Amino acid sequence: QGRMHKNISEAREDLESARVDLRRDFATAWPLRLQAGAALRRQERWSSSTAPTWDFIGADGVIGRNAATGVNDDNLEQFRVARPGYAMFNGRYAALDQFDYGKVFSTFAQSPALFRANTVGAPIPGIVNEEVRAGYVMGTARHAGLTLTGGVRVESTDVQASGSLNDPQNPAQNRITRDGGYTNAFPSAHLKYSLSPNALLRLGYAATAQRPGIGDITPSTTVSYSGATGSGTITQNNPDLKPQFADNYDLAVEYYFRPSGFVSAGLFRKDIKDFIVSATGFVGNGTANGFDGRYAGFVWNTNTNAPTAKVEGFEFDFNQPLAFLPKPFHRLRLFGNYTYLRTEGRYLGGADELVNFVPRSYNVGGSFAWQKWETRVAYNFKGRFLVAYSTDPTARNRQSPDRSLDVNLKYQWRPELGFYADIV
């Protein structure tokens, strides 16, 4: 039997924004600059996805062998490519047959009667309307080698979202609508002090937020039932997701070489609140359970905001041209950086490391320029890290260490024409 699948995804997005900023300088003993502003952003996203299928039925309109004639005229062999396709796991398994998809699509376009569409209902689009209103005040003061900057930003967000509801026992209702909203303040303060003409000390604090993706707050919902228990399972995106909030602390020392180059070292810490995790719970009782009283006791799979998390670490960065060397080696430049992270998240199942944070990474290399030639070599390392969390330690997914060597060679033949080669 031949079956053709076609995934159709569409999305439209409208974005409106406006902002106003005011600034004034004051000639005081400590020169002062004050700023204030307001902004409005509205975003509407419409998205739809469907996956229709067609069966290849041939000229007789029957899939496979026709009982009346005893003949199978489908002739799927006409779409098969003579050479085999790929073999899984570097050839460990036998190579698979492959099809000429261009020929399949052209046949579908020229002779649609050879295909029979399977019934697919009209897709239910996901619609999200998000409005963000914000205002801020900020001041900067300078005295001698000291610069102080501080301020606060306030944001208020409202979300109205609707998506598909796929419930086989309630086909009359195919859409679900949810609302959400939150208001937050984000203060910040930064200090920069010149220890010497070439050295800087930086100390900073900032409250920040990372919003969930539009797709994560579209409440597309799927309901499945268990004949054994009489209840079932609900899988749903969560329009009530709040942003991930973080209090960020940074301390860094920077030293600048003459005529160029620098070395810097810094400590940082992020105290995260409401970080987004996958969660499994149960639908409560009563009309305020989010489903108008239905599905009480069902297992509910969604994303939610967990209480707290922490990221702390150390960074080192170095970039130095060796201009003191004799020619032509004075055009040699060395660079490198190193980052170490330690993370901890308070998941629903207890404390553990966070996903998608790389505990250890570094890059080191050098570049050399001579006349019209320029070359660069860099070694990059990214350590092992957690990709997917599970309360079952044996079900967690991790990315193994990643190492790469980049070699870049360039020749600038003329000002308007150059040649280059990259090896990775």
GIRAFEN-V931110 format. One record per backbone hydrogen bond with DSSP energy under -0.5 kcal/mol. CO is the residue of the C=O (numbers start at 1). NH is the residue of the N-H. Records with the same first field share a line. If there is no record, write none. Layout:
BEGIN
CO: NH + NH
END
This chain:
BEGIN
1: 3
2: 56
4: 54
6: 8 + 52
7: 9
8: 50
10: 48
12: 46
14: 44
16: 42
18: 40
20: 38
22: 36
24: 34
26: 28 + 32
29: 31
31: 142
32: 26
33: 140
34: 24
35: 138
36: 22
37: 136
38: 20
39: 134
40: 18
41: 132
42: 16
43: 130
44: 14
45: 128
46: 12
47: 126
48: 10
50: 8
52: 6
53: 118
54: 4
55: 57 + 116
57: 62
58: 61
65: 67
66: 70 + 71
71: 66 + 73
75: 78
76: 79
77: 80
79: 100
86: 96
87: 91
88: 92 + 93
89: 92
96: 85
98: 81
99: 101
100: 104
101: 105
102: 106
103: 107
104: 108
105: 109
106: 110
107: 111
111: 114
112: 115
114: 57 + 58
115: 117
116: 55
123: 125
126: 47
127: 162
128: 45 + 130
129: 160
130: 43
131: 158
132: 41
133: 156
134: 39
135: 154
136: 37
137: 152
138: 35
139: 150
140: 33
141: 148
143: 146
145: 194
146: 143
147: 192
148: 141
149: 190
150: 139
151: 188
152: 137
153: 186
154: 135
155: 184
156: 133
157: 182
158: 131
159: 180
160: 129
161: 178
162: 127
163: 176
164: 166 + 221
165: 167
166: 223
167: 170
170: 173
172: 174
174: 165
176: 163
178: 161
180: 159
182: 157
184: 155
186: 153
187: 207
188: 151
189: 205
190: 149
191: 203
192: 147
193: 195 + 201
196: 199
198: 256
199: 195 + 196
200: 254
201: 193
202: 252
203: 191
204: 250
205: 189
206: 208 + 248
208: 246
210: 244
213: 216 + 217
214: 217
215: 218
216: 238
217: 219
218: 220
220: 237
221: 166
222: 235
223: 168
224: 233
225: 227
226: 230
231: 226
232: 299
233: 224
234: 301
235: 222
237: 239
238: 241
243: 245
244: 210
245: 273
246: 208 + 248
247: 271
248: 206
249: 269
250: 204
251: 267
252: 202
253: 265
254: 200
255: 263
261: 257
262: 319
263: 255
264: 317
265: 253
266: 315
267: 251
268: 313
269: 249
270: 272 + 311
271: 247
272: 309
273: 245
275: 306
277: 304
279: 302
281: 300
283: 297
286: 289 + 293
291: 294
295: 298
298: 283
299: 234 + 301
300: 281 + 302
301: 236
302: 279
304: 277 + 306
306: 274
307: 274
308: 346
309: 272
310: 344
311: 270
312: 342
313: 268
314: 340
315: 266
316: 338
317: 264
318: 336
319: 262
320: 334
321: 323
322: 325
326: 329
328: 331
329: 332
331: 369
332: 322
333: 367
334: 320
335: 365
336: 318
337: 363
338: 316
339: 361
340: 314
342: 312
344: 310
345: 347 + 352
346: 307
347: 350
350: 347
352: 345
354: 357
356: 358
357: 359
359: 341
360: 383
361: 339
362: 381
363: 337
364: 379
365: 335
366: 377
367: 333
368: 375
370: 373
372: 412
373: 370
374: 410
375: 368
376: 408
377: 366
378: 406
379: 364
380: 404
381: 362
382: 402
384: 359
385: 399
386: 356
388: 397
391: 393
392: 395
393: 396
397: 387 + 388
398: 400
399: 385
402: 382
404: 380
406: 378
407: 423
408: 376
409: 421
410: 374
411: 413 + 419
414: 417
417: 414
419: 411
421: 409
423: 407
424: 405
END
